[in-house]
Amino acid sequence: MNVEAIFDQFPILKSDELILKKIEDHHINEVFEIYDNDTVFEYCGIIPKHNKDTVKNMIGHFERDYNKRSRVKWGIFAQAEPNRLLGIIEAFDLNQKVNMVTIGYFLAESHWGKGIASEALRILLHFLFMDVNINRIQAEVMPLNEPSKKVLLKNGFIKEGTLRQATLWAGKGIIDLEMYSMLREEYINRERN
């Protein structure tokens, strides 16, 4: 795992449609729009935030977590509107011994169903597998979160199974989680074909 590719300087990732880059203080209104919406976090272990000052502090926590090398949160932006935050995609729980990472993503509700999460995930997979040389990327999904499962399956993830009453998620209690993953060799084979 080449952690320097992630933490040497904040990685900016691009496709023709999207750019994944650092979330800055001036994105406060868009970050608040995401975190203030209960529907966005219906199937996440994140408690919505209805106070703008709390959300402003969170942006500082994004930076702190990055500097501690524990988590990277990229803002998802359209190339056509590079200052309008559409959502957030993240990599966390970097396990160097096993060479794996967990990913997650969420969009502002107004941007659901447009293929943005799938495209952002496609960009992130390429970076993590090809530049960081991660071997395993995994995602944990609540069983009722059909849209998120579709994004993962569309990008080649495999459902490994259900972890029954396996974790405590904030605001949700003890829940079941479905585990999805992709290995580097699967990604490379998929890209070749």
N, C-alpha and C positions, 0 to 999 in steps of 0.2 A: 504494500500500500504506500503510495507516494503522497503522504499527508502534506508535504510542502506545496503540492499543486493546489491544495485547498487553502492552506493557511499562510503561505508566503506573502501573498497579497490577495485581497478579496477577488475571487474569480468572477469575471463578467462572461456570461454564456449567451450565445446568439443563434438564431435561425433566421430565415427570411421574414418570418412573421413576428417573432417574439424576441425579447431581450430579458435575461435574468440578471439582475444586478442588486446592489446593496440598497436596502430601505433606509432612507434618510429622514431627518426630523421634519423636513418640509412635506413629507408624504402623510403627515398626521391625519388629515381629513379622510383620505382613502383607507388608511389602516383602521381608523375609527369606524368607518362605514362597514368594514368586514367584521370587526370584533363586537360591534354594537348589535349585530343581527343574530338573534337566537337560532334562526333556521340554519345558518351557516354551520353552527357547531352542534346541531342535533345529534350527529353520529360521531362526534369527536370527544376526546378527553380534555377538552378545553372549555373553560367556563367563559361565556360571553362577558365583555367588559362594557358597561354603559356609562363610564366616566371618561371624558376625554383626557384628563390629567393622568389617569391610570394607564391609558393607551400610550400617551406620550412617554411615560416612564418605561413602558415595554420596549419601545424602539431603542432606548438605551440598553435594555437587557439583551436585545438582539446582538448589539455590538459587544457587550460583555461576554456573552456565550461564545461568540466567534473568537475573541481574544483569548478565552480559556481553552479554545480548540475542542469544545464539546458539541457545538451545534452551528450549522450554517443556515440562515434564512435568507433566501433570495426573494426579492420582489419580482413579480411577473408583470412585464410591461409589453405593450404592443410596439413594434418598430415604428408604426405610423404615428403613435402618440407616446413617446418615450418618457413622459412625466406623469402619465396616468396609471396608477397601480391597479392591476386587475385581480391580483391574488398573491399568494405566498406559497412557495415550495421550499421544503427543507430537508436537510440530511442531518441525522443525529445518531447517537449511540454508535459512534465509530469504534469498532472492535478490531484493533490491529492484530491481535493474536489469531483471530479467525478470518481476518481480512473481509469484514462485512460491515454494512451500514443499514440503518433503517431510514426510510423516507416517508414524507407526508406532504399533503398539499390541500389548500382550500382557496376558493375564489369568492369574490364579492358575488352575491346572488344574481346581480344584474348581468353577470358574465357566464352564467351556467349554460350548458348545452351548446356551446359554440366551438368545442374542440380545443379550447385553450389549455385545460389541464392535461389532455393527452399530448399536445405539442410541447408544453413545458416539461413534462415527464420525459419525453423523447430526448430533449436537449440535455436534461440532467443525466439520463442513463448513459448517453454518449460520453459525457465528461467523466462520470464516476468510473465507468468500465475502461475507457481508453486512455484518459489522462491520469487518473488516480490509481488505476489498476486494481480496483476493488474486485473481489471474486464473487461476493454474494450481496445482492441488494434485496431488502425485504420491506414489506409494508403490512401493518396490522390494521384490519378493517372490521368495524362492527357488522354483524351479519345482515342488518337491514339496510346498509349503505350501498344500495345497488349502483348508483352512478359512479362511485369510487371504484367498485369492483370492475365495472365496464372499462374504465380508464386503464386499470392495471392489465386486464386481459387483452385489451386492444394493443397494448405495448409489449405483449409476450410473456407476462408474468404467469406463473403456475400457482393454482390454489393448492397449498400443501395440506390444509385441514383446518379444523376448528379447535381452538384452545378453550375448553369449557370452564367457565367461571374462573378464568386464569389471571385476571388483572383488575386492579382498582383504578378506574378512570374518574377524574374530578367531575363531580356533578352527576355521575352516572352510577356510582357504586361498583360492585363487583360484576363484571360482564364477561360474556363470551367474545372471543376475537377470532376472526378468520385470518390465517397467515398466508400471504402471497410472497413469492420470491422469484428471482431470476439469477442465474449464474453467468459469469463472464463468457464461458464457452457457448452457452445458449444464445447470448446476445450476439457474439461474433458470427455464429452459424446463421442466425436470423438476418443479420445485416448482409451476409454474403448472398443469401437467396432472395 
